[in-house]
């Protein structure tokens, strides 16, 4: 049995998913915590809960807002003004979430050992920032954790749970409190770095078109666009829905609003950890909640409806033509048979009259 663990540390909410890709296996376990790292009096840390400080309370210090500060040499100050590097706080948060997943089995990984673990990082990070987090994971004893971008994980979620074909081009439109990012992913591999947009006033559809144009692609080259979010934006369901609907209508492309929508990457990370291969998988959903049956789909409904209507009209016309041709054929054949019979009768009478005259 193959088991995988996916982890995502978000700016407001963090998620861990434990799942198996074997048919008939137990439902995935999803753990969601607020991105608040708290330190207890005994020095241990826990992820989640509200920030507290002294006064006989359970926690002695808390840290928030550290995901966006990874790579900042000034570090992040806690409620007691103790500073730590943001990347170390992210690594500690990942370790806290993994502890909540225990006890994990000692088998189920792709190599036959312990389950594999995949953690995600923001798609707009460059390789050097991701490398900084990688170093902190090693320092924290988490060297077995694999890092992938949010977009690559979301693409895996889409291809495993929804897509009808493997190897398609997916556009990931991510929006949070700092701006938006567009990442183009084919077969689980991002096409270059994410395109970042911050307060330029352009629409989501034009941003996606700009990213496509950089590679000479058009909207029709996309199999779908998946909209994801983080921070306060992710909690604004109406705003997220409006983005998805707008993209579907303006680009004439299928658009999905990812579950959560900040949890899509964690679900995809679990799929990757469980051994999913986007270029060769069979379309059998792993069953991660929520799957396609409860995920909102924003297709260009008017276009689809018109196409369906046109198809029905064309089919009716074709059937009508076929019937008319058949009836015409039958009528023509009947007329030929009657004509032949009439001529034969005339010839027979003439022959009979000839012999009678003799």
N, C-alpha and C positions, 0 to 999 in steps of 0.2 A: 504494500500500500504506500502510495506517494503522498507525503504531507508537506505543506509549505506554510511559511509565516510571512505575512506582509506587514510593513510598518510605515506609517507616515506621520511625521511631526509637523502639524500645521501651526499657523500663527495663533489661532484661537482654539481649535479642536485637534486632537491627535487620535490616531486610530491604529489598532492592531487587528489582523485577521488571521485565523488559523483555519486552513482548509485542506481538503484532499481532492484529488482529481479522479479518484476511482469511483466507478458507478456503484450506487448503493451505500456509499459511505455516509457518515453522520453529517448533519448540516454544519456549515462553517460557524466558528465562534468569532463574534465581532466585539471588540472592546473599544470603547470610546471614552476619552478623558479630556478635560480641559487642559490646555497647554500652560499649566502653572506648575513649576517645579518647586516642591516644598522640602525643606530639610527638617528632620525631627531632632529632638534633643540629644538622641544618641548618635547623631551624625549621619544616619541613613536618610535616603531621599525617597520621595514618592511623587508620582505625576498625577495631578488632578486636585480638585478642591479649590477653595478660595485662599488668597494670600493671608497669612497670619504673622504676627510678630510678638514674641515674648508674652509677658503677662500671664504665665501659667498655661498658655495655650499649647496645643499639640506640636505646632511647628515653630521653629525659631527663626527661620528666614525663608523667603520665597523669591523666585525669579520669573519674570514674564517678558514677552516681546523679544526673545533672543534669536528666533529663527532668522529674522531679517538682518541680524547683526553678525552673522557668521563671517569671519575674516576681518572684522573690525579689531584692530590692535588695542583699542581702549577698553574692550571687554564690556560686560553688562553688570550693573550694580544691583544687588538684591535689596530687600526691604531693610536689612541691617547694614547696607552700604558695603557688603563684601562683594568684590568683583571677581568674576570668572570669565574666561573666554567663552564667547557664544557657542562656538563649535563643541566645546566640552560640555556645555549645558544640553545641547542637542543630543550628544552621545549618551549622556546620563539619562535623558528622557527616553531614548530608545531602550536602554537597559532596563529602566523601570517598567516599560510596557511589556518587554519580553519576560520579565519576572512574573507578571500577571498572567502570562500564557502558560506558565508551568503548572503541573508537571507535563512536559512534552515527552513523547516516546523516544527511546534511544535508537530508533530506526525510522525509516520513511523518507530519508533524504535521497537525492538523486544518486549519491555514491553508496547508498546502502546504510549510511550512518544516521546521525541525528537529522531532523528536518532542516531543510535549507531556509535561510532567512534573507529576504530582500527588503531594503529600506529605500525610500525615495527622497529626492531633494528637489527644490524648485527648478523648473525647466529653464528659467532665465539665468541660472547660475552658469558661469563659465567653468572650464575644466580645472582651473587653479583653485576656485572656491570649493568645488567638489572634492578636490584632493586634500584640502585643509580639513574637511569633515572626515575624510577617510583616515587621516593621521590620528584624529581624536578618537575614532572608533578603535583603532589598533591600540592606542594608549589605554583605552577603557577595557581592553580585553575582548573586544567584539570584532576581531579581525575576520571572522567567518561570515560577517554580514556583507552582502553584495549591495552596492549602490547603483541605482538607475534613476533617470529623471522622471518626474511626475508624468510627462507626456508619454514616455515609453511604456510606463505602467498602465496608463489610461488606454493606450492603444491595445495592449494585451487584453484588458478587460473587454473592450469593444469587440475585438476579433474572436475572443472566446465565447462571449455571451450573446452577441447580437449579429455580427457580420455573417453574410451568406457565403463569402469567399475569403480565402486567405491571401495575404500579399497585396492587399489594397492600400491606397493612399488615404490616410486619415488626417484631418486637420483638427488640432486641439486648440480651442480658444479658452484661455484661462484668464479670469478676471479676479482681482482682489482690491484691497484698499489703496494700493500704490499704483495701480494701472492695469494694463492687460498685456498678455503675451500670446503669440501665435506660433505653434510648433507643427511642422509637417512631418508625419511619421509614416514610413512604408515598411511593412514586414517587421515591425518592432524596432526599427532603427531610425533615429531622428535625422532628417535631412538638414544638416547644419545646425547652427545655434537657433534658439528661439528668437523671434522678432518681438522686441519690447515696445510698447506704446504707453506713454504716460501723459495724459491731459492734452493731447493734440487736437481734440475735438472731432476726430474721424469716427465713423461708425464701425461696428464690429465687422460688417460685411466688407467694407473697403479695406480694413486691416488685413483680413484674410486674403483678399484679392491681391494686396501688395506683397504678402509673403509668397503667394503662388507665382506672381509675376517675376520674382527674383530667380526662379528656376525655369521660367518659360512655361509654366503650367497654367491651366485655366480652371475655373470652378467645376467644369464637367469632368475634370480628371480626378476629382475627389469622390471617394465612395461615401463619405459622410464627414460631418463636423461634430465633434463632441465638445460641449460647453461645460467647463468646470469652474469652481470658484474657491475662494478662501477668505478668511476674516469675516468682517461684518457683511460684505457683499454676498457671501455664500448663504447667509441667513435671510436675505431678501428674496424670497421665492418669486415674487412678482417681477422684480428686475431681472432675475436670471431667466425666467420664462420668456420675458420680452426679448432678451438677447437671442435665445434659441429660435423663437418664432421669426424674428427679423432676419436672421441669417438664412433660414429656410426659404423665406419668401423672396429675398433680394438676390440670393445666389442660386436659387432654384436647385437646392441640394438637400439631401436628407440631413437632419440635425437632431442630435440626442442631447438631453440635459442629463449629465452624469449623476448617479445616485449620491445623495449627501447634500450638495454636489461636491463637497470637499473630501468624500470618502472614496471616490472612484480610483484614485491612485493606490490607496491601500488594498483595495480589492484586486486591482491588476497586479500589484506586487505579490500578493498571495498566489495568484495564478502562475506568475513566472517562477516563484519559489517551488511550486508543486510540480514543475516540469513541463509547462506548456511551451510548445514551439509554434510560433505564429505562421511559419512558412509551410508547415506540413500537418497541422492539426485537422482533425475531423470536427465538424460542427456539432459537438455534443456539449452543451453548456455545463460548466462545472457546478452550477447551482448557487453561485454566490448571491446573497440577497443585497439589493433587489435585482432580479434578473429581468429579461426583456418583457416578461408578462406584466410587470408593474413599473417599468421604467417609461417615462413619458417620451413619446416619439413625436417630433414636429416635422412632418413631411410637408411638401408643398401641395396641400390638399386640392386646391383648384386645378392645378396642372394634372394631377393624377386623375381627378374626377373627369376632366375634359377628355383625357386620353382614353379612359374607360368607356365614356359615352361614345367617342368616335369609333372605338373598337366595336362596340355593340351595333352602331349604325352601319359600319362597314360590313360586319358579319351579316346583318339583316339584309343589306343590299346584295351581298354576294349570294346569300341563300335565295333571295327573291329572283335574282338573275338566273340562278341554276334551275329554280322551279320553272321559270318562264321558258328557258331553253328546253327543259324536259318536256313541258307541255307542248311547246312549238314542235319539238321533234316527234312527239306522239301524234299531233294533229297532222303534221306533214306525212308521216308514215301511213296514217289512216287514209289520207287522200290518195296516196300512191297505190295502196292496196285496192281501194275502190275503183280507181282508174284502170288498173290492170284487169280487175274482174270484169269491168264493163267491156273493154276491148275484146277480152276472151269470149264473152257472151256473143258479141256481134259477129266475131269470126265464126263461132260455132253455128249460128243461125245461117250465115251466108253459105257455109259448107253444106248444111242440111238442105237449103233451098236448091243448091246446085244439083245435088243428087236426086231430088224429087223431080226436077225438070227433065232429067235424063229418062 
